[in-house]
């Protein structure tokens, strides 16, 4: 007979205690207010979606999906992200609205974990989707808004790393003939395994010049000056076009005055087959994981019958919570102690204090005094004749 489950939770699930949830709600308010100022409208979608639509279109790997069967035997998934559900809505309920669409969201998403390892299977995200513009200005707006969001949330030091999937794919196609080898090198970059990348590249027995071009790719991190180095290792084609796209992006970011927060990283790769152009990740100082991430995904909307370009990003609330030093507003906190025969008086005093002083007021009867921590209150109003002390 299996052991009864008392306090255990499913793998990767967690409880959020009051202090942490207060900080999370405050951050959500700050971030959403910022996004609304940029013209984004909030949208909500169901927690459950059909696997054949949203599940298949998501950038999340299939083995990370929570799959269930509904009452009709159809496979549904707990939403693994918000981009695919919003693409579905933009192609159906919002199909008559003119483009571009600027939409924002706050939602919990679900991704299965094989073992605990400190990773959550359910976690909150806040993000935006900018649907219907292929211009570099749309990419710049998404990145500039990400900067604004992190500043508004109070992240003290951060950088936005910006790459371009077209540069990676174009350069690898110029150098390596076999698609299998190109995909393997992309996989090393996706996992940031640069030692593995070098070792695999060495085993391809490429001409010395081409091998040097691959190694130079790993060094392409910095400001706009590295674009000349990037251009020098490409020929006319997809990679060269991506460099020009990044030049235009940098000019737009300078117009937004956010270039000091941006770092170009031309070996950045977030997904093996999802993003189609500029992509980016935000990192707070002293953290080894991204705090926000996004990019251009021009192929997704076509899967829902409304082909059009799109870009966006999501803020990982769990990472943001760790990056921000939050000090809650210290409202005055009153405790009113009373006996049953003075209940009406106690409740009237509490009502008046909540209105007049906008204070936190707790009323408490005699039988609850024993475990009361009086030190947490600004003032204790004793209507018991002093028996509480």
Secondary structure per residue as TSV (DSSP state, phi and psi in degrees):
chain	resnum	aa	ss	phi	psi
A	1	X	-	360.0	129.9
A	2	X	-	-70.6	151.6
A	3	X	-	-69.2	133.4
A	4	X	-	-60.5	141.1
A	5	X	-	-87.9	112.7
A	6	X	S	-100.8	-68.6
A	7	X	S	-106.7	-2.0
A	8	X	-	-71.9	154.5
A	9	X	-	-125.4	156.7
A	10	X	-	-57.8	152.7
A	11	X	T	-53.0	125.1
A	12	X	T	85.6	-5.8
A	13	X	-	-90.2	158.4
A	14	X	-	-153.5	161.9
A	15	X	-	-99.0	147.6
A	16	X	-	-114.0	118.1
A	17	X	-	-81.0	161.4
A	18	X	H	-52.4	-45.8
A	19	X	H	-63.5	-42.0
A	20	X	H	-68.1	-41.5
A	21	X	H	-66.8	-34.2
A	22	X	H	-62.0	-44.0
A	23	X	H	-64.4	-41.1
A	24	X	H	-62.5	-44.9
A	25	X	H	-63.6	-37.9
A	26	X	H	-63.9	-44.1
A	27	X	H	-64.2	-41.6
A	28	X	H	-58.6	-42.1
A	29	X	H	-62.1	-45.9
A	30	X	H	-61.8	-45.6
A	31	X	H	-68.2	-45.4
A	32	X	H	-65.4	-38.5
A	33	X	H	-61.5	-39.3
A	34	X	H	-65.3	-46.0
A	35	X	H	-62.9	-38.9
A	36	X	H	-64.4	-34.9
A	37	X	H	-63.8	-23.5
A	38	X	T	-92.6	7.7
A	39	X	T	91.7	15.6
A	40	X	-	-92.1	136.4
A	41	X	E	-103.5	138.6
A	42	X	E	-78.4	142.9
A	43	X	-	-136.3	150.9
A	44	X	-	-126.8	147.8
A	45	X	-	-133.6	164.2
A	46	X	-	-66.1	153.3
A	47	X	S	-68.8	-34.4
A	48	X	E	-102.0	136.0
A	49	X	E	-134.8	158.2
A	50	X	E	-70.9	137.5
A	51	X	I	-62.2	-38.3
A	52	X	I	-68.6	-17.9
A	53	X	I	-107.0	-81.1
A	54	X	I	-67.7	-41.8
A	55	X	I	-60.0	-44.7
A	56	X	H	-72.2	-26.5
A	57	X	H	-86.5	-16.6
A	58	X	S	-67.2	153.8
A	59	X	S	-77.6	-9.6
A	60	X	S	-74.3	136.3
A	61	X	-	-60.7	147.6
A	62	X	G	-59.8	-35.9
A	63	X	G	-75.8	-2.2
A	64	X	G	-98.6	-3.4
A	65	X	-	-84.1	140.2
A	66	X	-	-86.3	111.8
A	67	X	E	-108.2	138.8
A	68	X	E	-137.7	165.5
A	69	X	E	-108.9	131.4
A	70	X	-	-84.1	-177.3
A	71	X	T	-65.0	-17.0
A	72	X	T	-99.3	4.5
A	73	X	S	84.0	8.2
A	74	X	-	-86.5	144.7
A	75	X	E	-81.1	125.6
A	76	X	E	-120.4	161.5
A	77	X	E	-130.4	149.0
A	78	X	E	-72.4	130.3
A	79	X	-	-54.0	125.3
A	80	X	S	-87.5	-15.3
A	81	X	-	-160.2	-179.7
A	82	X	S	-109.1	-12.1
A	83	X	H	-66.1	-49.0
A	84	X	H	-64.2	-44.5
A	85	X	H	-59.3	-39.0
A	86	X	H	-68.9	-36.1
A	87	X	H	-61.1	-39.3
A	88	X	H	-61.6	-45.3
A	89	X	H	-66.8	-42.2
A	90	X	H	-62.5	-26.1
A	91	X	T	-93.3	-4.8
A	92	X	T	-126.0	-81.3
A	93	X	T	-63.8	-27.9
A	94	X	T	-108.7	18.1
A	95	X	T	-66.8	-22.6
A	96	X	T	-87.2	-10.8
A	97	X	S	-76.6	138.2
A	98	X	-	-68.8	149.7
A	99	X	S	-87.6	152.6
A	100	X	-	-82.8	156.0
A	101	X	E	-103.1	134.9
A	102	X	E	-117.4	109.2
A	103	X	E	-124.6	147.0
A	104	X	E	-131.6	163.2
A	105	X	E	-154.5	157.4
A	106	X	E	-134.0	121.5
A	107	X	E	-161.7	155.9
A	108	X	E	-86.9	137.6
A	109	X	E	-121.4	163.3
A	110	X	E	-132.0	127.9
A	111	X	-	-140.1	122.5
A	112	X	-	-66.7	146.2
A	113	X	-	-119.1	142.3
A	114	X	S	-79.3	-30.0
A	115	X	S	-148.0	164.3
A	116	X	-	-60.9	-66.8
A	117	X	T	46.4	26.6
A	118	X	T	74.7	6.6
A	119	X	-	-98.8	138.7
A	120	X	-	-90.7	141.7
A	121	X	S	-91.6	-19.3
A	122	X	E	-126.6	127.2
A	123	X	E	-152.5	150.0
A	124	X	E	-84.0	142.2
A	125	X	E	-129.0	147.5
A	126	X	E	-125.0	139.0
A	127	X	E	-166.0	179.5
A	128	X	E	-133.1	153.0
A	129	X	E	-128.9	126.5
A	130	X	E	-111.2	101.7
A	131	X	E	-109.0	124.6
A	132	X	S	114.8	6.8
A	133	X	-	-129.7	130.7
A	134	X	-	-100.5	1.0
A	135	X	S	-75.3	155.7
A	136	X	H	-64.9	-22.8
A	137	X	H	-64.0	-32.6
A	138	X	H	-67.2	-42.4
A	139	X	H	-63.1	-42.1
A	140	X	H	-64.6	-38.7
A	141	X	H	-63.0	-43.1
A	142	X	H	-61.5	-44.2
A	143	X	H	-68.6	-43.4
A	144	X	H	-63.9	-37.1
A	145	X	H	-67.3	-38.9
A	146	X	H	-59.6	-42.3
A	147	X	H	-60.5	-47.2
A	148	X	H	-61.3	-40.5
A	149	X	H	-63.3	-46.3
A	150	X	H	-66.6	-35.3
A	151	X	H	-67.1	-44.2
A	152	X	H	-65.2	-32.5
A	153	X	H	-75.3	-14.1
A	154	X	T	92.9	20.2
A	155	X	-	-70.6	118.6
A	156	X	S	-70.6	-42.4
A	157	X	S	-138.0	127.4
A	158	X	E	-157.2	163.6
A	159	X	E	-136.6	146.8
A	160	X	E	-105.6	113.8
A	161	X	E	-86.1	128.4
A	162	X	E	-120.6	129.3
A	163	X	E	-129.5	-169.6
A	164	X	E	-150.8	117.2
A	165	X	H	-64.3	-30.2
A	166	X	H	-64.8	-34.1
A	167	X	H	-67.7	-46.5
A	168	X	H	-59.4	-51.9
A	169	X	H	-66.3	-40.0
A	170	X	H	-64.3	-44.2
A	171	X	H	-64.7	-43.9
A	172	X	H	-64.7	-36.7
A	173	X	H	-67.2	-33.8
A	174	X	H	-66.2	-31.9
A	175	X	H	-99.4	-37.2
A	176	X	-	-119.3	128.1
A	177	X	-	-78.9	-42.8
A	178	X	-	-80.1	126.1
A	179	X	H	-62.2	-36.8
A	180	X	H	-59.0	-40.4
A	181	X	H	-68.9	-39.0
A	182	X	H	-63.1	-42.8
A	183	X	H	-65.5	-36.0
A	184	X	H	-65.5	-42.7
A	185	X	H	-65.4	-38.5
A	186	X	H	-63.0	-36.2
A	187	X	H	-65.4	-38.8
A	188	X	H	-61.7	-42.6
A	189	X	H	-66.6	-39.3
A	190	X	H	-59.0	-39.4
A	191	X	T	-91.7	5.6
A	192	X	T	56.3	35.6
A	193	X	-	-95.7	80.6
A	194	X	H	-74.1	-28.6
A	195	X	H	-65.6	-45.6
A	196	X	H	-61.9	-38.6
A	197	X	H	-59.1	-49.3
A	198	X	H	-63.0	-42.7
A	199	X	H	-64.1	-43.5
A	200	X	H	-67.3	-42.0
A	201	X	H	-61.2	-38.9
A	202	X	H	-62.4	-37.1
A	203	X	H	-72.7	-10.8
A	204	X	T	-79.4	-10.7
A	205	X	T	53.3	49.4
A	206	X	-	-78.2	160.4
A	207	X	-	-55.6	147.4
A	208	X	H	-54.9	-40.0
A	209	X	H	-63.8	-43.5
A	210	X	H	-69.2	-36.9
A	211	X	H	-62.6	-39.4
A	212	X	H	-64.7	-35.5
A	213	X	H	-63.5	-39.4
A	214	X	H	-65.5	-41.7
A	215	X	H	-67.5	-34.1
A	216	X	H	-65.0	-33.5
A	217	X	H	-53.7	-41.8
A	218	X	T	-67.0	-14.1
A	219	X	T	-98.2	-1.8
A	220	X	-	-83.4	73.0
A	221	X	E	-133.2	131.3
A	222	X	E	156.0	-152.8
A	223	X	S	-89.5	-163.6
A	224	X	T	-66.7	-15.8
A	225	X	T	-64.1	-25.1
A	226	X	H	-73.5	-12.1
A	227	X	H	-64.1	-32.6
A	228	X	H	-66.1	-40.1
A	229	X	H	-65.6	-39.3
A	230	X	H	-63.5	-42.5
A	231	X	H	-65.5	-32.0
A	232	X	H	-68.2	-23.1
A	233	X	T	-101.0	11.4
A	234	X	-	-116.4	167.6
A	235	X	-	-117.2	174.2
A	236	X	T	-60.0	125.4
A	237	X	T	160.3	-154.4
A	238	X	H	-59.8	-42.7
A	239	X	H	-65.6	-42.1
A	240	X	H	-65.2	-39.1
A	241	X	H	-62.9	-38.3
A	242	X	H	-65.1	-38.8
A	243	X	H	-61.0	-44.4
A	244	X	H	-62.9	-38.0
A	245	X	H	-61.1	-41.3
A	246	X	H	-68.7	-34.5
A	247	X	H	-61.4	-46.5
A	248	X	H	-62.6	-39.4
A	249	X	H	-61.5	-45.1
A	250	X	H	-60.8	-40.6
A	251	X	H	-61.1	-41.2
A	252	X	H	-66.8	-39.1
A	253	X	H	-66.7	-33.7
A	254	X	H	-64.4	-37.4
A	255	X	H	-64.6	-32.7
A	256	X	H	-78.0	-12.5
A	257	X	T	63.7	41.4
A	258	X	-	-121.2	7.8
A	259	X	G	-61.5	-25.3
A	260	X	G	-66.4	-18.8
A	261	X	G	-95.0	-1.0
A	262	X	E	-109.4	137.3
A	263	X	E	-127.5	123.7
A	264	X	E	-77.1	134.1
A	265	X	E	-139.6	96.9
A	266	X	T	-83.0	1.3
A	267	X	T	-108.3	16.1
A	268	X	-	-69.6	133.9
A	269	X	-	-146.8	122.2
A	270	X	S	-102.2	-31.1
A	271	X	-	-147.4	147.8
A	272	X	S	-74.2	-22.6
A	273	X	S	-150.8	21.0
A	274	X	S	-104.3	-49.9
A	275	X	-	-80.8	151.3
A	276	X	-	-123.1	-1.3
A	277	X	S	-161.0	-128.0
A	278	X	E	-64.0	136.7
A	279	X	E	-139.0	158.0
A	280	X	E	-155.2	158.8
A	281	X	E	-139.1	142.7
A	282	X	E	-106.6	136.2
A	283	X	E	-127.7	132.1
A	284	X	E	-87.3	154.0
A	285	X	T	-59.8	140.4
A	286	X	T	67.5	19.5
A	287	X	-	-122.9	135.9
A	288	X	S	-94.3	7.3
A	289	X	S	-129.9	157.1
A	290	X	-	-73.9	148.1
A	291	X	S	-102.2	-22.0
A	292	X	E	-154.6	157.9
A	293	X	E	-159.3	150.5
A	294	X	E	-177.3	-164.8
A	295	X	E	155.3	-172.3
A	296	X	E	-90.0	134.3
A	297	X	-	-136.1	71.7
A	298	X	T	-70.8	-11.8
A	299	X	T	-92.8	-11.3
A	300	X	T	-71.6	-45.2
A	301	X	G	-60.1	-31.2
A	302	X	G	-62.7	-28.0
A	303	X	G	-67.5	-16.6
A	304	X	G	-111.0	13.6
A	305	X	T	85.7	10.9
A	306	X	-	-133.6	75.0
A	307	X	-	-60.7	124.0
A	308	X	-	-168.9	157.9
A	309	X	-	-74.5	161.3
A	310	X	E	-161.8	155.3
A	311	X	E	-146.5	168.6
A	312	X	E	173.2	-176.9
A	313	X	E	-158.5	162.1
A	314	X	E	-127.5	140.8
A	315	X	E	-96.5	128.6
A	316	X	E	-86.2	106.9
A	317	X	H	-61.2	-37.4
A	318	X	H	-59.5	-41.6
A	319	X	H	-69.8	-39.6
A	320	X	H	-63.3	-38.6
A	321	X	H	-58.5	-39.1
A	322	X	H	-76.0	-24.3
A	323	X	H	-86.4	-17.2
A	324	X	-	-110.5	132.2
A	325	X	-	-91.7	101.5
A	326	X	-	-100.1	128.5
A	327	X	-	-114.6	108.9
A	328	X	-	-63.1	149.8
A	329	X	-	-64.8	127.3
A	330	X	-	-91.8	82.5
A	331	X	-	-70.3	153.1
A	332	X	-	-62.3	141.9
A	333	X	E	-128.7	117.8
A	334	X	E	-108.3	144.7
A	335	X	E	-119.3	125.0
A	336	X	E	-111.2	118.0
A	337	X	E	-97.6	138.9
A	338	X	E	-152.5	158.5
A	339	X	-	-94.6	164.4
A	340	X	G	-57.5	-34.7
A	341	X	G	-73.9	-7.2
A	342	X	G	-120.5	22.0
A	343	X	H	-59.0	-48.0
A	344	X	H	-59.5	-44.2
A	345	X	H	-61.6	-42.9
A	346	X	H	-63.1	-43.6
A	347	X	H	-70.2	-33.0
A	348	X	H	-67.6	-41.4
A	349	X	H	-61.7	-41.4
A	350	X	H	-63.9	-43.0
A	351	X	H	-62.1	-43.2
A	352	X	H	-65.1	-41.8
A	353	X	H	-65.7	-38.3
A	354	X	H	-65.4	-34.1
A	355	X	H	-80.9	-48.8
A	356	X	H	-75.9	-40.4
A	357	X	S	-107.9	-1.9
A	358	X	-	49.6	43.5
A	359	X	-	-100.5	165.1
A	360	X	E	-87.1	125.2
A	361	X	E	-129.5	126.8
A	362	X	E	-118.2	132.5
A	363	X	E	-107.1	142.3
A	364	X	E	-145.2	133.5
A	365	X	E	-87.3	166.3
A	366	X	G	-52.1	-46.5
A	367	X	G	-68.3	-7.5
A	368	X	G	-103.3	5.3
A	369	X	G	-68.7	-32.4
A	370	X	G	-53.5	-38.5
A	371	X	G	-106.3	18.1
A	372	X	-	-76.9	131.6
A	373	X	-	-95.5	96.3
A	374	X	G	-69.6	-20.1
A	375	X	G	-68.0	-18.9
A	376	X	G	-82.4	-4.1
A	377	X	-	-103.2	141.8
A	378	X	S	-65.1	-39.3
A	379	X	E	-152.6	140.3
A	380	X	E	-109.7	121.6
A	381	X	E	-101.8	111.9
A	382	X	E	-99.6	110.3
A	383	X	-	-104.3	20.1
A	384	X	S	-107.6	1.2
A	385	X	S	81.2	20.9
A	386	X	S	91.7	1.7
A	387	X	T	-65.8	-23.2
A	388	X	T	-68.8	-26.8
A	389	X	-	-99.6	360.0
